[in-house]
Amino acid sequence: MSTKDVIPIWCSAQFTHVFNESSNKYYAKPQRESEQAQKLKAFLEKLDEGFVTRLLNTKCRLWQVTCVQAAAKHNNWLMARVLLKKGAQSGGLDDYGSSVLHQLVCIKDKIPGMSDADYLELLDLIVEQGADPEQTNRSGYTAIQLAAELHCWAAVRKLLMHGARADQFDPQKYSLFHRLAMASDRDIRLEKHIEELTGTLIIRGADINRLGGAKENVAALHLAAERKHWCTVKVFLHFGANPCIPQPEGVSIFHRLVR
């Protein structure tokens, strides 16, 4: 084995050691910059920039993931941020068929010590480093569809800003309007946020009257009424939702209102 072969293997081993140490200790240290993230940053700064880029974007032969994909799988977002800022690319799927962007929208409320602003900054960074908002995971969800299903509306708004499509059905045949209708007013927090999001979806080409649903065709307006989400109903009507569209079993929003 030549020196050319030995050096990358040695550096990779050192990198993996620092990375694994960090992922095991991250949960106990939710500071903005953990000690292990600082160690990794210092380690990478000692290496040639071109070599670091190749190292960070090469998949491990054992796990078939890049370093940033491994960090995302371990919910180690301080480490992921260091890797992304050092040139790690965030595109592609990991060995479980999920992207870094999918991983981030799945765990919004499970990241210790991360503010909403830090979360959205990290989402921006992931997209800037190559994540495709239209990439589907193994289950067929784009990141924005997954965020909407999980009621992570801050991520939905941010992904729309990054060009994510607003007019598609997810694998369960729900549109973003259907997902918005199923979210409680408390999930959205304030009526003005529902208005802002509804207006943005319409501008981006989403049809508020489009029928969908896992078992039967139903309008988003009727889903909101069925769940007694009257704030959402009011906003949808204001933006042109049609209350007269026939629904399964002939139940109208007026029937829902008087019950």
Accessible surface in RSA format (square Angstrom, percent):
REM  Atomic radii and reference values for relative SASA: ProtOr
REM  Chains: A
REM  Algorithm: Lee & Richards
REM  Probe-radius: 1.40
REM  Slices: 20
REM RES _ NUM      All-atoms   Total-Side   Main-Chain    Non-polar    All polar
REM                ABS   REL    ABS   REL    ABS   REL    ABS   REL    ABS   REL
RES MET A   1   174.96  90.6  88.10  58.3  86.86 206.8  90.27  76.7  84.69 112.2
RES SER A   2    59.00  49.9  45.67  60.9  13.33  30.7  50.55 107.6   8.45  11.8
RES THR A   3    98.56  70.1  90.06  91.3   8.50  20.3  55.72  74.8  42.84  64.8
RES LYS A   4   174.04  84.9 162.43  99.7  11.61  27.6 110.46  99.4  63.57  67.7
RES ASP A   5    70.07  49.1  65.43  65.1   4.64  11.0  11.51  27.1  58.56  58.4
RES VAL A   6    72.35  47.6  71.55  64.8   0.80   1.9  72.22  62.7   0.13   0.4
RES ILE A   7    93.78  53.4  92.08  68.6   1.70   4.1  93.78  67.5   0.00   0.0
RES PRO A   8    50.36  36.7  50.06  45.6   0.29   1.1  50.36  41.6   0.00   0.0
RES ILE A   9    93.61  53.3  90.08  67.1   3.54   8.5  92.78  66.8   0.83   2.3
RES TRP A  10   143.20  57.5 138.87  67.2   4.33  10.2 122.91  65.5  20.29  32.9
RES CYS A  11     5.93   4.5   5.93   6.6   0.00   0.0   0.00   0.0   5.93   6.4
RES SER A  12    39.41  33.3  38.74  51.7   0.67   1.5  27.33  58.2  12.09  16.9
RES ALA A  13    55.47  51.0  42.06  64.9  13.42  30.5  50.22  70.7   5.26  13.9
RES GLN A  14    68.76  38.5  68.64  50.2   0.12   0.3   1.91   4.1  66.85  50.7
RES PHE A  15     5.52   2.8   5.52   3.4   0.00   0.0   5.52   3.3   0.00   0.0
RES THR A  16    49.18  35.0  47.96  48.6   1.22   2.9  28.09  37.7  21.09  31.9
RES HIS A  17   119.70  65.4 113.47  78.9   6.23  15.9  76.11  78.4  43.59  50.7
RES VAL A  18    20.54  13.5  20.51  18.6   0.04   0.1  20.51  17.8   0.04   0.1
RES PHE A  19     7.59   3.8   7.59   4.7   0.00   0.0   7.59   4.6   0.00   0.0
RES ASN A  20    51.97  35.8  51.97  50.2   0.00   0.0  19.80  47.6  32.17  31.1
RES GLU A  21    40.71  23.4  33.55  25.4   7.16  17.0  19.48  37.7  21.23  17.3
RES SER A  22     1.79   1.5   1.66   2.2   0.14   0.3   0.00   0.0   1.79   2.5
RES SER A  23     8.27   7.0   2.71   3.6   5.56  12.8   0.06   0.1   8.21  11.5
RES ASN A  24   120.72  83.2  89.99  87.0  30.73  74.0  25.36  61.0  95.36  92.2
RES LYS A  25    96.57  47.1  93.54  57.4   3.03   7.2  57.94  52.1  38.63  41.1
RES TYR A  26     3.99   1.9   2.85   1.6   1.14   3.0   1.99   1.5   2.01   2.5
RES TYR A  27   119.29  55.7 103.60  58.9  15.70  40.8  86.34  64.9  32.96  40.6
RES ALA A  28    89.16  82.0  53.99  83.3  35.17  80.0  65.78  92.6  23.39  62.0
RES LYS A  29    60.78  29.7  60.36  37.0   0.42   1.0  39.19  35.3  21.60  23.0
RES PRO A  30    57.09  41.6  49.61  45.2   7.48  27.2  49.89  41.2   7.19  44.7
RES GLN A  31   102.60  57.4  93.15  68.1   9.45  22.5  54.07 115.1  48.53  36.8
RES ARG A  32   141.92  59.6 129.42  66.0  12.50  29.8  64.35  87.9  77.57  47.0
RES GLU A  33    63.31  36.3  45.23  34.2  18.07  43.0  27.12  52.5  36.19  29.5
RES SER A  34     2.28   1.9   1.59   2.1   0.69   1.6   1.00   2.1   1.27   1.8
RES GLU A  35    91.81  52.7  81.46  61.6  10.35  24.6  37.57  72.7  54.24  44.3
RES GLN A  36     4.20   2.3   4.20   3.1   0.00   0.0   0.18   0.4   4.02   3.0
RES ALA A  37     0.23   0.2   0.23   0.4   0.00   0.0   0.23   0.3   0.00   0.0
RES GLN A  38    82.05  45.9  78.72  57.5   3.34   7.9  32.35  68.9  49.70  37.7
RES LYS A  39    87.63  42.8  78.71  48.3   8.92  21.2  56.77  51.1  30.87  32.9
RES LEU A  40     0.00   0.0   0.00   0.0   0.00   0.0   0.00   0.0   0.00   0.0
RES LYS A  41    62.08  30.3  62.08  38.1   0.00   0.0  31.71  28.5  30.37  32.4
RES ALA A  42    49.99  46.0  45.93  70.9   4.06   9.2  48.08  67.7   1.91   5.1
RES PHE A  43    29.29  14.7  27.27  16.9   2.01   5.2  28.81  17.5   0.48   1.4
RES LEU A  44     3.41   1.9   0.00   0.0   3.41   8.6   0.00   0.0   3.41   9.2
RES GLU A  45   110.12  63.2  77.09  58.3  33.03  78.6  31.70  61.3  78.43  64.0
RES LYS A  46   171.02  83.4 132.93  81.6  38.09  90.7  85.01  76.5  86.01  91.6
RES LEU A  47    37.59  20.9  23.00  16.5  14.59  36.7  25.86  18.2  11.73  31.6
RES ASP A  48    99.74  69.9  81.75  81.4  17.98  42.5  39.88  93.9  59.86  59.7
RES GLU A  49   146.96  84.4 138.64 104.9   8.33  19.8  55.31 107.0  91.65  74.8
RES GLY A  50    33.59  41.4   0.00   N/A  33.59  41.4  28.61  78.5   4.98  11.2
RES PHE A  51    30.04  15.0  30.04  18.6   0.00   0.0  30.04  18.2   0.00   0.0
RES VAL A  52     6.37   4.2   6.37   5.8   0.00   0.0   6.37   5.5   0.00   0.0
RES THR A  53    56.39  40.1  56.39  57.2   0.00   0.0  43.92  59.0  12.47  18.9
RES ARG A  54   150.60  63.2 143.73  73.3   6.87  16.4  75.86 103.7  74.74  45.3
RES LEU A  55    20.19  11.2  13.71   9.8   6.48  16.3  18.14  12.7   2.05   5.5
RES LEU A  56     0.21   0.1   0.00   0.0   0.21   0.5   0.00   0.0   0.21   0.6
RES ASN A  57    47.98  33.1  25.35  24.5  22.63  54.5  21.92  52.8  26.06  25.2
RES THR A  58    85.87  61.1  76.14  77.2   9.73  23.2  60.52  81.3  25.35  38.3
RES LYS A  59    90.68  44.2  78.14  47.9  12.54  29.9  45.83  41.2  44.85  47.8
RES CYS A  60    46.73  35.4  34.77  38.8  11.96  28.1  28.34  71.8  18.39  19.8
RES ARG A  61   216.59  90.9 195.70  99.8  20.89  49.7  75.90 103.7 140.69  85.3
RES LEU A  62   142.68  79.5 113.73  81.4  28.94  72.8 119.35  83.8  23.33  62.8
RES TRP A  63   110.74  44.4 104.38  50.5   6.36  14.9  90.59  48.3  20.15  32.7
RES GLN A  64    90.64  50.7  90.05  65.8   0.59   1.4  41.88  89.1  48.76  37.0
RES VAL A  65     5.98   3.9   4.20   3.8   1.79   4.3   4.20   3.6   1.79   4.8
RES THR A  66    14.27  10.1  13.61  13.8   0.66   1.6  13.64  18.3   0.63   1.0
RES CYS A  67    21.66  16.4  16.84  18.8   4.82  11.3   4.14  10.5  17.52  18.9
RES VAL A  68     0.12   0.1   0.12   0.1   0.00   0.0   0.12   0.1   0.00   0.0
RES GLN A  69     4.51   2.5   3.31   2.4   1.20   2.9   2.40   5.1   2.11   1.6
RES ALA A  70     7.61   7.0   7.09  10.9   0.51   1.2   7.61  10.7   0.00   0.0
RES ALA A  71     0.00   0.0   0.00   0.0   0.00   0.0   0.00   0.0   0.00   0.0
RES ALA A  72     3.84   3.5   0.21   0.3   3.63   8.3   0.21   0.3   3.63   9.6
RES LYS A  73    70.15  34.2  38.00  23.3  32.15  76.5  26.34  23.7  43.81  46.7
RES HIS A  74    87.88  48.0  79.47  55.2   8.41  21.5  57.78  59.6  30.10  35.0
RES ASN A  75    17.86  12.3  17.55  17.0   0.31   0.7  10.87  26.2   6.99   6.8
RES ASN A  76     0.37   0.3   0.37   0.4   0.00   0.0   0.00   0.0   0.37   0.4
RES TRP A  77     0.29   0.1   0.03   0.0   0.27   0.6   0.03   0.0   0.27   0.4
RES LEU A  78     7.77   4.3   7.20   5.2   0.57   1.4   7.27   5.1   0.50   1.3
RES MET A  79     0.28   0.1   0.03   0.0   0.24   0.6   0.03   0.0   0.24   0.3
RES ALA A  80     0.00   0.0   0.00   0.0   0.00   0.0   0.00   0.0   0.00   0.0
RES ARG A  81    12.44   5.2  12.44   6.3   0.00   0.0   6.23   8.5   6.20   3.8
RES VAL A  82     6.20   4.1   3.75   3.4   2.45   5.9   6.09   5.3   0.12   0.3
RES LEU A  83     0.00   0.0   0.00   0.0   0.00   0.0   0.00   0.0   0.00   0.0
RES LEU A  84     2.07   1.2   0.00   0.0   2.07   5.2   0.00   0.0   2.07   5.6
RES LYS A  85   129.67  63.3  94.96  58.3  34.72  82.7  63.00  56.7  66.68  71.0
RES LYS A  86    67.19  32.8  53.41  32.8  13.78  32.8  29.43  26.5  37.77  40.2
RES GLY A  87    22.08  27.2   0.00   N/A  22.08  27.2  20.29  55.7   1.79   4.0
RES ALA A  88     0.05   0.0   0.05   0.1   0.00   0.0   0.05   0.1   0.00   0.0
RES GLN A  89    90.00  50.3  86.45  63.2   3.55   8.5  38.40  81.7  51.60  39.1
RES SER A  90     0.21   0.2   0.00   0.0   0.21   0.5   0.19   0.4   0.02   0.0
RES GLY A  91    30.97  38.2   0.00   N/A  30.97  38.2  17.48  48.0  13.49  30.2
RES GLY A  92    38.32  47.3   0.00   N/A  38.32  47.3  28.47  78.1   9.85  22.1
RES LEU A  93    53.56  29.8  44.52  31.8   9.04  22.7  44.52  31.3   9.04  24.3
RES ASP A  94    10.03   7.0   1.70   1.7   8.34  19.7   0.62   1.5   9.41   9.4
RES ASP A  95    58.55  41.0  33.83  33.7  24.72  58.4  24.73  58.2  33.82  33.7
RES TYR A  96   148.33  69.3 136.92  77.9  11.40  29.7  88.91  66.8  59.42  73.3
RES GLY A  97     5.24   6.5   0.00   N/A   5.24   6.5   4.57  12.6   0.67   1.5
RES SER A  98    20.16  17.0  19.82  26.5   0.33   0.8  12.88  27.4   7.28  10.2
RES SER A  99     5.34   4.5   4.99   6.7   0.35   0.8   4.23   9.0   1.11   1.6
RES VAL A 100     1.14   0.8   0.34   0.3   0.80   1.9   0.61   0.5   0.53   1.4
RES LEU A 101     1.49   0.8   1.49   1.1   0.00   0.0   1.49   1.0   0.00   0.0
RES HIS A 102     1.54   0.8   1.53   1.1   0.01   0.0   1.54   1.6   0.00   0.0
RES GLN A 103    37.98  21.2  37.50  27.4   0.47   1.1   1.94   4.1  36.03  27.3
RES LEU A 104     0.00   0.0   0.00   0.0   0.00   0.0   0.00   0.0   0.00   0.0
RES VAL A 105     1.45   1.0   0.00   0.0   1.45   3.5   0.00   0.0   1.45   3.9
RES CYS A 106    54.14  41.0  38.66  43.1  15.48  36.4  12.49  31.6  41.65  44.9
RES ILE A 107    29.00  16.5  28.40  21.2   0.59   1.4  29.00  20.9   0.00   0.0
RES LYS A 108    46.07  22.5  36.82  22.6   9.25  22.0  18.13  16.3  27.94  29.8
RES ASP A 109   134.53  94.2  96.67  96.2  37.86  89.5  39.45  92.9  95.08  94.8
RES LYS A 110   141.44  69.0 125.41  76.9  16.03  38.2  82.82  74.5  58.61  62.4
RES ILE A 111    14.43   8.2   1.24   0.9  13.19  31.8   1.77   1.3  12.65  34.3
RES PRO A 112    41.61  30.3  28.24  25.7  13.37  48.6  39.86  32.9   1.75  10.9
RES GLY A 113    62.71  77.3   0.00   N/A  62.71  77.3  28.05  77.0  34.67  77.6
RES MET A 114    32.71  16.9   6.57   4.3  26.15  62.3   9.71   8.3  23.00  30.5
RES SER A 115    57.79  48.8  45.95  61.3  11.84  27.3  51.72 110.1   6.07   8.5
RES ASP A 116    70.36  49.3  66.28  66.0   4.09   9.7  26.26  61.8  44.10  44.0
RES ALA A 117    74.19  68.2  60.92  94.0  13.27  30.2  67.60  95.2   6.60  17.5
RES ASP A 118    17.03  11.9  16.76  16.7   0.27   0.6   0.41   1.0  16.62  16.6
RES TYR A 119     2.28   1.1   2.28   1.3   0.00   0.0   2.28   1.7   0.00   0.0
RES LEU A 120    44.41  24.7  44.41  31.8   0.00   0.0  44.41  31.2   0.00   0.0
RES GLU A 121    76.34  43.8  71.67  54.2   4.67  11.1  37.37  72.3  38.97  31.8
RES LEU A 122     1.15   0.6   0.50   0.4   0.66   1.7   0.92   0.6   0.24   0.6
RES LEU A 123     0.00   0.0   0.00   0.0   0.00   0.0   0.00   0.0   0.00   0.0
RES ASP A 124    32.66  22.9  32.66  32.5   0.00   0.0  10.32  24.3  22.34  22.3
RES LEU A 125    25.01  13.9  24.48  17.5   0.53   1.3  24.88  17.5   0.13   0.3
RES ILE A 126     0.00   0.0   0.00   0.0   0.00   0.0   0.00   0.0   0.00   0.0
RES VAL A 127    23.62  15.5  15.83  14.3   7.79  18.8  15.83  13.8   7.79  21.1
RES GLU A 128   121.88  70.0  87.47  66.2  34.41  81.9  41.93  81.1  79.95  65.3
RES GLN A 129    34.86  19.5  33.62  24.6   1.24   3.0   1.26   2.7  33.60  25.5
RES GLY A 130    42.87  52.9   0.00   N/A  42.87  52.9  26.32  72.2  16.55  37.1
RES ALA A 131     7.50   6.9   1.09   1.7   6.42  14.6   1.83   2.6   5.68  15.0
RES ASP A 132    77.19  54.1  67.55  67.2   9.64  22.8  27.19  64.0  50.00  49.9
RES PRO A 133    17.34  12.6  17.11  15.6   0.23   0.8  17.11  14.1   0.23   1.4
RES GLU A 134    57.00  32.7  44.64  33.8  12.36  29.4  40.28  77.9  16.72  13.7
RES GLN A 135    55.55  31.1  50.33  36.8   5.22  12.4   7.98  17.0  47.57  36.1
RES THR A 136    58.83  41.8  56.22  57.0   2.61   6.2  27.98  37.6  30.86  46.6
RES ASN A 137    23.54  16.2  17.01  16.4   6.53  15.7   1.81   4.3  21.74  21.0
RES ARG A 138   166.33  69.8 132.87  67.7  33.47  79.7  69.72  95.3  96.61  58.6
RES SER A 139    77.32  65.3  54.53  72.8  22.79  52.5  27.30  58.1  50.02  70.1
RES GLY A 140    33.00  40.7   0.00   N/A  33.00  40.7  22.64  62.1  10.36  23.2
RES TYR A 141    20.67   9.7  20.67  11.8   0.00   0.0  16.63  12.5   4.04   5.0
RES THR A 142     4.93   3.5   4.93   5.0   0.00   0.0   4.20   5.6   0.74   1.1
RES ALA A 143     1.13   1.0   1.13   1.7   0.00   0.0   1.13   1.6   0.00   0.0
RES ILE A 144     3.01   1.7   2.79   2.1   0.22   0.5   2.79   2.0   0.22   0.6
RES GLN A 145    10.10   5.6   9.36   6.8   0.74   1.8   4.34   9.2   5.76   4.4
RES LEU A 146    22.47  12.5  22.47  16.1   0.00   0.0  22.47  15.8   0.00   0.0
RES ALA A 147     0.00   0.0   0.00   0.0   0.00   0.0   0.00   0.0   0.00   0.0
RES ALA A 148     0.00   0.0   0.00   0.0   0.00   0.0   0.00   0.0   0.00   0.0
RES GLU A 149    55.14  31.7  42.09  31.8  13.05  31.1   8.27  16.0  46.87  38.3
RES LEU A 150    87.42  48.7  61.18  43.8  26.24  66.0  66.36  46.6  21.06  56.7
RES HIS A 151    63.53  34.7  48.17  33.5  15.37  39.3  30.86  31.8  32.67  38.0
RES CYS A 152    11.96   9.0   4.84   5.4   7.12  16.7  10.59  26.8   1.37   1.5
RES TRP A 153    12.61   5.1   8.88   4.3   3.73   8.8   8.88   4.7   3.73   6.1
RES ALA A 154    29.27  26.9  22.88  35.3   6.39  14.5  23.87  33.6   5.40  14.3
RES ALA A 155     0.00   0.0   0.00   0.0   0.00   0.0   0.00   0.0   0.00   0.0
RES VAL A 156     0.40   0.3   0.40   0.4   0.00   0.0   0.40   0.3   0.00   0.0
RES ARG A 157    59.88  25.1  57.68  29.4   2.20   5.2  17.47  23.9  42.40  25.7
RES LYS A 158    35.19  17.2  34.09  20.9   1.10   2.6   6.58   5.9  28.61  30.5
RES LEU A 159     0.03   0.0   0.03   0.0   0.00   0.0   0.03   0.0   0.00   0.0
RES LEU A 160     5.80   3.2   1.35   1.0   4.45  11.2   1.67   1.2   4.13  11.1
RES MET A 161   148.06  76.7 108.35  71.7  39.70  94.5  96.35  81.9  51.71  68.5
RES HIS A 162    58.77  32.1  34.06  23.7  24.71  63.2  26.06  26.9  32.71  38.1
RES GLY A 163    41.92  51.7   0.00   N/A  41.92  51.7  25.85  70.9  16.06  36.0
RES ALA A 164     0.14   0.1   0.14   0.2   0.00   0.0   0.14   0.2   0.00   0.0
RES ARG A 165   115.36  48.4 109.60  55.9   5.76  13.7  38.48  52.6  76.88  46.6
RES ALA A 166     1.81   1.7   0.00   0.0   1.81   4.1   0.11   0.2   1.70   4.5
RES ASP A 167    52.15  36.5  43.23  43.0   8.92  21.1  13.56  31.9  38.59  38.5
RES GLN A 168    58.44  32.7  52.77  38.6   5.67  13.5  16.89  35.9  41.55  31.5
RES PHE A 169    57.72  28.9  37.65  23.3  20.07  52.2  37.65  22.8  20.07  57.4
RES ASP A 170     4.80   3.4   1.48   1.5   3.32   7.9   1.25   2.9   3.55   3.5
RES PRO A 171    60.19  43.9  27.01  24.6  33.18 120.6  38.84  32.1  21.35 132.7
RES GLN A 172    70.95  39.7  65.99  48.2   4.96  11.8  26.19  55.7  44.76  33.9
RES LYS A 173   118.28  57.7 118.28  72.6   0.00   0.0  62.00  55.8  56.27  59.9
RES TYR A 174    32.89  15.4  31.12  17.7   1.77   4.6   4.56   3.4  28.33  34.9
RES SER A 175     7.91   6.7   7.40   9.9   0.51   1.2   7.26  15.5   0.64   0.9
RES LEU A 176     4.94   2.8   4.43   3.2   0.51   1.3   4.43   3.1   0.51   1.4
RES PHE A 177     1.70   0.9   1.29   0.8   0.41   1.1   1.29   0.8   0.41   1.2
RES HIS A 178     0.42   0.2   0.42   0.3   0.00   0.0   0.42   0.4   0.00   0.0
RES ARG A 179    19.28   8.1  19.28   9.8   0.00   0.0   1.93   2.6  17.35  10.5
RES LEU A 180     0.00   0.0   0.00   0.0   0.00   0.0   0.00   0.0   0.00   0.0
RES ALA A 181     0.00   0.0   0.00   0.0   0.00   0.0   0.00   0.0   0.00   0.0
RES MET A 182    32.26  16.7  21.10  14.0  11.16  26.6   7.66   6.5  24.60  32.6
RES ALA A 183     0.00   0.0   0.00   0.0   0.00   0.0   0.00   0.0   0.00   0.0
RES SER A 184    33.01  27.9  31.99  42.7   1.02   2.4  27.37  58.3   5.64   7.9
RES ASP A 185    48.96  34.3  44.97  44.8   3.99   9.4  26.58  62.6  22.38  22.3
RES ARG A 186   206.12  86.5 189.87  96.8  16.24  38.7  82.29 112.5 123.83  75.0
RES ASP A 187    62.91  44.1  43.40  43.2  19.51  46.1   7.35  17.3  55.56  55.4
RES ILE A 188     5.46   3.1   0.29   0.2   5.17  12.5   1.16   0.8   4.30  11.7
RES ARG A 189   173.80  73.0 148.69  75.8  25.11  59.8  43.21  59.1 130.59  79.1
RES LEU A 190    94.50  52.6  90.65  64.8   3.86   9.7  94.43  66.3   0.08   0.2
RES GLU A 191    63.04  36.2  54.16  41.0   8.88  21.1  20.56  39.8  42.48  34.7
RES LYS A 192   132.54  64.7 125.75  77.2   6.79  16.2  70.20  63.2  62.34  66.4
RES HIS A 193    43.74  23.9  43.74  30.4   0.00   0.0  24.26  25.0  19.48  22.7
RES ILE A 194     1.35   0.8   1.35   1.0   0.00   0.0   1.35   1.0   0.00   0.0
RES GLU A 195    69.65  40.0  67.48  51.0   2.17   5.2  12.69  24.6  56.95  46.5
RES GLU A 196    93.20  53.5  79.83  60.4  13.37  31.8  42.45  82.1  50.75  41.4
RES LEU A 197     0.12   0.1   0.06   0.0   0.05   0.1   0.12   0.1   0.00   0.0
RES THR A 198     0.00   0.0   0.00   0.0   0.00   0.0   0.00   0.0   0.00   0.0
RES GLY A 199    13.10  16.2   0.00   N/A  13.10  16.2  12.72  34.9   0.38   0.9
RES THR A 200    45.69  32.5  43.62  44.2   2.06   4.9  25.52  34.3  20.16  30.5
RES LEU A 201     0.69   0.4   0.69   0.5   0.00   0.0   0.69   0.5   0.00   0.0
RES ILE A 202    62.56  35.6  52.45  39.1  10.11  24.4  52.45  37.8  10.11  27.4
RES ILE A 203   147.19  83.8 116.64  86.9  30.55  73.6 122.95  88.5  24.24  65.8
RES ARG A 204    83.38  35.0  62.78  32.0  20.60  49.1  32.96  45.0  50.42  30.6
RES GLY A 205    51.15  63.1   0.00   N/A  51.15  63.1  32.58  89.4  18.57  41.6
RES ALA A 206    11.02  10.1   3.48   5.4   7.54  17.2   3.63   5.1   7.39  19.6
RES ASP A 207    79.87  55.9  67.64  67.3  12.23  28.9  27.84  65.5  52.03  51.9
RES ILE A 208    11.21   6.4   8.41   6.3   2.80   6.7   8.41   6.1   2.80   7.6
RES ASN A 209    43.07  29.7  36.82  35.6   6.25  15.0  11.31  27.2  31.76  30.7
RES ARG A 210    95.75  40.2  89.56  45.7   6.19  14.7  30.42  41.6  65.33  39.6
RES LEU A 211    65.24  36.3  53.63  38.4  11.61  29.2  53.63  37.7  11.61  31.2
RES GLY A 212     2.57   3.2   0.00   N/A   2.57   3.2   2.57   7.0   0.00   0.0
RES GLY A 213     9.89  12.2   0.00   N/A   9.89  12.2   2.14   5.9   7.75  17.3
RES ALA A 214    59.47  54.7  27.80  42.9  31.67  72.0  29.61  41.7  29.86  79.1
RES LYS A 215   203.60  99.3 161.62  99.2  41.98 100.0 112.01 100.8  91.59  97.6
RES GLU A 216    99.84  57.3  89.03  67.4  10.81  25.7  34.74  67.2  65.09  53.1
RES ASN A 217    97.80  67.4  86.90  84.0  10.89  26.2  11.04  26.6  86.75  83.9
RES VAL A 218    15.76  10.4  15.76  14.3   0.00   0.0  15.76  13.7   0.00   0.0
RES ALA A 219     1.03   0.9   1.03   1.6   0.00   0.0   1.03   1.4   0.00   0.0
RES ALA A 220     0.87   0.8   0.87   1.3   0.00   0.0   0.87   1.2   0.00   0.0
RES LEU A 221     0.77   0.4   0.72   0.5   0.04   0.1   0.72   0.5   0.04   0.1
RES HIS A 222     9.01   4.9   8.15   5.7   0.85   2.2   6.73   6.9   2.28   2.7
RES LEU A 223    10.76   6.0  10.76   7.7   0.00   0.0  10.76   7.6   0.00   0.0
RES ALA A 224     0.00   0.0   0.00   0.0   0.00   0.0   0.00   0.0   0.00   0.0
RES ALA A 225     0.24   0.2   0.00   0.0   0.24   0.5   0.00   0.0   0.24   0.6
RES GLU A 226    86.40  49.6  68.45  51.8  17.95  42.7  11.01  21.3  75.39  61.5
RES ARG A 227    95.92  40.3  75.66  38.6  20.27  48.3  30.96  42.3  64.96  39.4
RES LYS A 228   114.45  55.8  99.88  61.3  14.57  34.7  87.45  78.7  26.99  28.8
RES HIS A 229    23.10  12.6  22.26  15.5   0.85   2.2  11.53  11.9  11.57  13.5
RES TRP A 230    82.47  33.1  77.67  37.6   4.80  11.3  65.27  34.8  17.20  27.9
RES CYS A 231    29.15  22.1  22.27  24.8   6.89  16.2  17.26  43.7  11.89  12.8
RES THR A 232     0.00   0.0   0.00   0.0   0.00   0.0   0.00   0.0   0.00   0.0
RES VAL A 233     7.99   5.3   7.99   7.2   0.00   0.0   7.99   6.9   0.00   0.0
RES LYS A 234   118.02  57.6 114.18  70.1   3.85   9.2  72.63  65.4  45.40  48.4
RES VAL A 235     2.27   1.5   0.65   0.6   1.62   3.9   2.27   2.0   0.00   0.0
RES PHE A 236     0.00   0.0   0.00   0.0   0.00   0.0   0.00   0.0   0.00   0.0
RES LEU A 237    71.29  39.7  54.99  39.3  16.30  41.0  55.25  38.8  16.03  43.1
RES HIS A 238   142.24  77.7 109.79  76.3  32.44  83.0  69.75  71.9  72.49  84.3
RES PHE A 239    64.98  32.5  45.85  28.4  19.13  49.8  52.08  31.6  12.90  36.9
RES GLY A 240    47.24  58.3   0.00   N/A  47.24  58.3  33.71  92.5  13.54  30.3
RES ALA A 241     6.06   5.6   0.10   0.2   5.96  13.6   0.10   0.1   5.96  15.8
RES ASN A 242    60.71  41.9  56.94  55.0   3.77   9.1  12.59  30.3  48.12  46.5
RES PRO A 243    35.34  25.8  32.53  29.7   2.81  10.2  32.53  26.9   2.81  17.5
RES CYS A 244   101.37  76.7  75.38  84.1  25.99  61.1  33.70  85.4  67.67  73.0
RES ILE A 245    29.17  16.6  24.00  17.9   5.17  12.4  25.75  18.5   3.42   9.3
RES PRO A 246   118.41  86.3  98.82  90.1  19.60  71.2 109.89  90.7   8.52  53.0
RES GLN A 247    18.76  10.5   4.92   3.6  13.83  32.9   7.90  16.8  10.86   8.2
RES PRO A 248    42.44  30.9  23.69  21.6  18.75  68.2  35.69  29.5   6.75  42.0
RES GLU A 249   170.39  97.8 119.36  90.3  51.03 121.5  58.05 112.3 112.34  91.7
RES GLY A 250    55.97  69.0   0.00   N/A  55.97  69.0  34.45  94.6  21.51  48.2
RES VAL A 251    39.07  25.7  36.08  32.7   3.00   7.2  37.08  32.2   2.00   5.4
RES SER A 252    26.99  22.8  24.88  33.2   2.11   4.9  24.64  52.5   2.35   3.3
RES ILE A 253     9.33   5.3   8.81   6.6   0.52   1.3   8.81   6.3   0.52   1.4
RES PHE A 254   116.28  58.2 115.36  71.5   0.92   2.4 116.06  70.4   0.22   0.6
RES HIS A 255    99.11  54.2  97.24  67.6   1.87   4.8  67.25  69.3  31.86  37.1
RES ARG A 256    52.80  22.2  52.40  26.7   0.40   1.0   3.90   5.3  48.91  29.6
RES LEU A 257   109.25  60.8  90.96  65.1  18.29  46.0  90.96  63.9  18.29  49.2
RES VAL A 258   123.68  81.4  88.89  80.5  34.79  83.8  96.36  83.7  27.32  74.1
RES ARG A 259   199.99  84.0 141.73  72.2  58.27 138.7  72.11  98.5 127.88  77.5
END  Absolute sums over single chains surface
CHAIN  1 A    13071.3      10565.2       2506.1       7147.4       5923.9
END  Absolute sums over all chains
TOTAL         13071.3      10565.2       2506.1       7147.4       5923.9
